[in-house]
Amino acid sequence: MFGRITRKYRTKCRTSQGPILHATHTKNMRMGNIFRVPIISQRGNSHLSVRCYAVEFKNGDGDENLMDLPTYHTLAEDAIVEICEKLEDKFYQIGNEEYDVTEQEGILNITLGSKGVYVINKQPPRRQIWFSSPVSGPSRYDYIDGCWIDTRTNTDMNKLLAGELTKLLGCEVDL
């Protein structure tokens, strides 16, 4: 789920409630450091019990080169809004009421009726845009040289989306 695990060990951590708990720490190539900390609850004099796990993402080795957060938000929001505006115009031209595009709080939903739904959203901890396609599946995009690029396939997000929409809609889509 999170990529290749390089090492896993137990460590101690202090919670906001005070006691020291054991936490499982997983060093991961793609996501940096992942901490799974048991959340302990105690009611009255009853025994302590584990309720759930909290996952906290921390910058790990190799993450020092991430762009600053305000720049990331500006670039990601601009990309999402630009796609939204272009697709609103295109869907208006096509005139099919099944097609819809909505953007809210950094999440872009592109609904194509029976052809499927695209979801594009910001992932600030990794400074990425995540993309879910009914055609090509999930992808993660990093900002490289002025474009959002999937580093696994070296594919530009706008070009991939434009190509898939052109095939699904049967007309040229330019993003």
Residue pairs with C-beta under 8 A, 6 or more apart in sequence:
2 26
2 28
2 30
2 31
2 34
3 28
3 29
3 30
3 31
4 28
4 29
4 30
5 26
5 27
5 28
6 27
6 28
6 29
7 26
7 27
8 24
8 25
8 26
8 27
9 24
9 25
10 22
10 23
10 24
10 25
11 22
11 23
11 25
12 20
12 21
12 22
12 23
13 20
13 21
13 22
13 23
13 35
13 37
14 20
14 21
15 21
15 37
15 40
17 40
19 40
21 37
21 38
21 40
22 38
23 35
23 36
23 37
23 38
24 35
24 36
25 33
25 34
25 35
25 36
26 33
26 34
26 36
27 33
27 60
27 61
28 34
28 60
31 57
31 60
31 126
32 57
32 58
32 59
32 60
32 61
32 62
32 63
33 57
33 58
33 59
33 60
34 55
34 56
34 57
34 58
35 54
35 55
35 56
35 58
36 53
36 54
36 55
37 53
37 54
37 56
38 50
38 53
39 50
39 51
39 52
39 53
39 54
40 48
40 49
40 50
40 51
41 48
41 49
41 51
42 48
42 49
57 125
57 126
59 66
66 72
66 126
66 127
67 75
67 127
67 143
69 124
69 127
72 122
72 124
72 127
72 143
73 122
73 124
75 143
76 106
76 122
76 129
76 143
77 106
77 122
79 129
79 148
79 157
79 158
80 103
80 106
80 108
80 120
80 121
80 122
80 129
81 103
82 175
83 108
83 120
83 158
83 161
83 175
84 101
84 102
84 103
84 108
86 174
86 175
87 101
87 110
87 165
87 173
87 175
88 101
90 169
90 173
91 99
91 100
91 101
94 169
94 171
96 113
98 111
98 112
98 113
98 114
99 111
99 112
99 113
99 169
100 109
100 110
100 111
101 108
101 109
101 110
101 111
102 108
102 109
102 111
103 109
106 121
106 122
107 119
107 120
107 121
107 122
108 118
108 119
108 120
108 121
109 117
109 118
109 119
110 117
110 118
110 119
110 120
110 165
111 117
112 118
112 134
112 168
112 169
115 134
115 168
116 133
116 134
116 135
116 168
117 134
118 131
118 132
118 133
118 134
118 161
119 131
119 132
120 129
120 130
120 131
120 132
120 157
120 161
121 129
121 130
122 128
122 129
122 130
123 129
123 130
123 140
126 140
127 142
127 143
128 140
128 141
128 142
129 140
129 141
129 148
129 157
130 138
130 139
130 140
130 141
131 138
131 139
131 140
131 141
131 157
131 160
131 161
132 138
132 139
133 139
133 160
133 161
133 164
135 164
135 167
135 168
136 160
136 164
139 150
139 152
139 153
139 155
139 157
139 160
140 150
140 151
140 152
141 148
141 149
141 150
141 157
142 148
142 149
142 150
142 151
143 149
144 151
147 156
147 157
147 158
148 156
148 157
148 158
149 155
149 156
149 157
150 157
150 160
158 175
159 175
161 173
161 175
162 173
162 174
162 175
165 173
166 172
166 173
